[in-house]
Amino acid sequence: MILVCHPTSNSRVTKLLAFCIQKNINMVAYVSRLVGKTSPHLGRITPYNLLSYSSDLLIWGGAWWAGLFLFTEAWPKFQHTFYQKIPYFGSHWKKEIPPEDRIN
């Protein structure tokens, strides 16, 4: 194959093509079929994404739980169902009324 370049041509593509032809380098590698590899994913969520965001997810998840406990602390249903059963801190939510203040 003969490559004829204009003497004033300074194109990078032209120079690369001339170099490849001079060194007998194939510029295109043909394949017989397409080879595809799928990675495990769930939408845009991949194991690599979860690993890279794990510290942020842990911090925001902890903040979410703290907010949930903060906003439901005064609700009697939550106090009786959840908070009174916490081993060390549960006594904080147990209300013991003295006998003289009880309604008969």
Protein Blocks (a to p, Z undefined) as FASTA:
>chain_A
ZZdddfklccfklmmmmmmmmnopafbdcdfbdcddddddehjacfklmmmmmmmmmmmm
mmmmmmmmmmmmmpmklmmmmmmmpmklmmmmpccddfklpcZZ
